[in-house]
Amino acid sequence: MPRTVHPELHRTERIGWLRAAVLGANDGIVSTASLLVGVAAASTGPGELLVVGGAGLMAGAMSMAAGEYVSVSSQADTERADLAREGAELLAQPDLETQELASIYVARGLAPELATEVAQQLMAHDALGAHARDELGMSGPVSARPVQAAFTSAASFAVGSALPLLTALLAPAQQVVPLVAGTSLVFLVALGALAARTGGAPVLKASLRVAFLGALAMGVTAGVGRFFGAVM
């Protein structure tokens, strides 16, 4: 009797790029909007806003790319070191490693005899892969990908940063602060909802969380800009 295999889409496969994309876009919107609101609150003209916003976009995108690459590369280095150590242990003491793998399956609910049999078969098929997955918690969908994280974060930051920058350039001079702040909150709510839908998380909770933190950042920056603008 032929088996029917139904396709499955697991959201963990999106973790690598989704985290970097959400972080980059959120940081792009919040940091650029906060920067523009702070500068506009100091009574700066549209020319200065363009320079400040453009510089913030480029600097932020490069910073996000570099930061993500370094951070995820460190994670990848740690994963490779763990795999190398595990490979050496498999060569030096395969019996103990088999017992260790069996004990993991016993802890997950298998009977000792079945756990030992499963461990032996997996060790014979792909010993390092079995230990990487079940002992170290490493798997393909969640493994570190530095280049992917760097490009995703930089691109999403640039897109997120461009939204408040365009708003500032198109807004009337006297309305820059409220329009940038208001539209940026809308962008943040939409980003939170999109990220939640993509990752299978509660939409309302994610949207409110992003909007609150963004409003807090813009409010603090606007206060600082208005203070220094009044002093100067």
C-alpha positions in Angstrom: 0.0 0.0 0.0 1.6 3.3 -1.1 2.4 5.8 1.6 0.9 9.3 1.5 3.4 11.9 2.4 2.0 15.4 3.1 4.3 18.4 2.9 5.0 20.2 6.1 6.3 23.8 6.6 8.0 24.3 9.9 8.6 27.9 10.9 12.0 27.1 12.5 13.4 27.0 9.0 12.9 30.8 8.9 14.7 31.6 12.1 18.1 32.4 10.5 16.9 35.1 8.2 13.7 36.2 10.0 15.6 37.2 13.2 18.1 39.3 11.2 15.4 40.8 9.0 13.2 41.9 11.9 16.1 43.2 13.9 17.4 45.2 11.0 14.1 46.7 9.9 13.1 47.5 13.5 16.4 49.1 14.2 16.3 51.0 10.9 12.9 52.5 11.6 13.5 53.3 15.3 17.0 54.6 15.1 16.5 56.8 12.0 13.1 58.0 13.1 14.5 58.9 16.5 17.5 60.6 14.9 15.2 62.7 12.6 12.8 63.5 15.4 15.6 64.6 17.6 17.2 66.7 15.0 13.9 68.2 13.8 13.0 69.1 17.3 16.1 71.3 17.4 14.6 73.3 14.5 16.8 71.9 11.8 16.0 72.5 8.1 15.2 69.9 5.5 18.7 70.0 4.0 20.2 69.0 7.3 17.6 66.3 7.8 18.5 64.7 4.5 22.2 64.7 5.4 21.6 63.4 8.9 19.1 60.8 7.7 21.2 59.6 4.8 24.3 59.3 6.9 22.3 57.4 9.5 20.9 55.0 6.9 24.3 54.2 5.4 26.2 54.0 8.7 23.4 51.9 10.3 23.2 49.5 7.5 27.0 48.9 7.5 27.0 48.6 11.2 24.2 46.1 11.2 26.0 44.0 8.5 29.3 44.0 10.4 27.7 43.4 13.7 25.6 40.5 12.5 28.5 38.9 10.6 30.8 39.1 13.6 28.1 37.9 16.0 26.9 35.0 13.9 30.5 34.1 12.9 31.3 33.7 16.6 28.3 31.4 16.9 29.5 29.4 13.9 33.0 29.1 15.3 31.6 27.8 18.6 29.5 25.2 16.7 32.5 24.1 14.7 34.6 23.8 17.9 31.9 21.7 19.5 31.6 19.4 16.5 35.4 19.0 16.4 35.5 18.1 20.1 32.6 15.7 19.7 34.3 14.0 16.7 37.4 13.5 18.7 35.4 11.9 21.5 33.7 9.6 19.1 37.0 8.3 17.8 38.5 8.0 21.3 35.6 6.4 23.1 32.7 5.3 20.8 31.2 3.0 23.4 30.8 5.7 26.0 29.4 8.0 23.3 26.8 5.4 22.4 25.8 5.1 26.1 25.6 8.8 26.3 23.3 9.0 23.3 21.2 6.1 24.7 20.8 7.9 28.0 19.4 11.0 26.1 16.8 8.9 24.5 15.9 7.2 27.8 15.4 10.7 29.3 13.1 11.5 26.5 10.9 8.5 27.3 12.3 5.4 25.4 12.8 2.1 27.2 16.5 1.4 27.9 16.7 -1.5 25.5 15.1 0.5 22.7 17.1 3.5 23.4 20.3 1.5 23.2 19.2 0.0 19.9 18.3 3.4 18.4 21.6 4.8 19.6 23.6 2.0 18.0 21.8 2.3 14.7 22.3 6.1 14.6 25.9 5.7 15.5 26.4 3.3 12.7 24.6 5.6 10.2 25.9 9.1 11.2 27.5 9.2 14.6 28.5 12.9 14.5 25.2 14.0 13.1 23.3 12.1 15.8 25.3 13.7 18.6 25.2 17.2 17.0 21.4 17.0 16.8 20.5 15.2 20.0 23.3 16.1 22.4 24.4 19.6 21.2 21.1 20.7 19.8 22.4 21.6 16.4 20.4 21.3 13.2 20.4 22.6 9.7 17.5 25.1 9.9 18.9 26.9 13.0 22.6 26.6 12.3 24.6 29.9 12.1 24.9 31.5 8.6 27.0 34.7 9.0 26.7 35.9 5.4 23.0 35.4 5.2 22.5 37.2 8.5 24.7 40.1 7.5 23.1 40.8 4.1 19.5 40.3 5.5 20.1 42.7 8.4 21.8 45.4 6.2 19.1 45.3 3.6 16.2 45.3 6.0 17.8 48.2 8.0 18.1 50.2 4.8 14.5 49.6 3.9 13.3 50.4 7.4 15.5 53.5 7.6 14.2 54.8 4.3 10.6 54.9 5.5 11.0 57.7 8.1 13.6 59.5 6.0 11.1 59.8 3.1 8.4 60.9 5.4 10.7 63.6 6.8 11.6 64.9 3.4 8.0 65.0 2.2 6.4 66.4 5.3 5.9 70.2 5.8 8.6 71.8 7.9 6.4 72.4 10.9 5.0 68.9 10.8 8.1 66.8 10.6 8.2 65.6 14.2 4.5 64.5 14.5 4.4 63.0 11.0 7.7 61.1 11.3 6.8 59.8 14.8 3.2 58.8 13.7 4.1 57.1 10.5 7.0 55.4 12.1 4.7 53.9 14.8 2.5 52.7 12.0 5.5 51.1 10.2 6.5 49.5 13.5 3.1 48.0 14.1 3.0 46.7 10.6 6.5 45.2 11.0 5.6 43.6 14.3 2.4 42.1 12.8 4.3 40.8 9.7 7.1 39.3 11.8 4.5 37.6 14.1 2.6 36.2 11.2 5.7 34.9 9.5 7.0 33.3 12.7 3.6 32.1 13.9 3.6 34.3 17.0 0.6 36.3 18.5 0.2 39.4 16.2 -1.3 41.8 18.8 1.4 41.2 21.4 4.3 41.6 19.0 2.8 44.7 17.4 2.2 46.5 20.7 5.7 45.5 22.0 7.4 47.0 19.0 5.3 50.1 19.0 5.8 50.8 22.7 9.6 50.5 22.5 9.7 52.6 19.3 7.6 55.4 20.9 9.8 55.4 23.9 12.9 55.8 21.9 11.5 58.6 19.7 10.1 60.4 22.8 13.4 60.4 24.6 15.3 61.5 21.5 12.8 64.3 20.8 13.2 65.5 24.3 17.0 65.6 24.0 16.8 67.4 20.7 14.4 70.0 22.0 16.5 70.6 25.1 19.7 71.1 23.2 17.9 73.1 20.5 16.6 75.5 23.2 20.0 75.7 24.8 21.7 76.6 21.5 
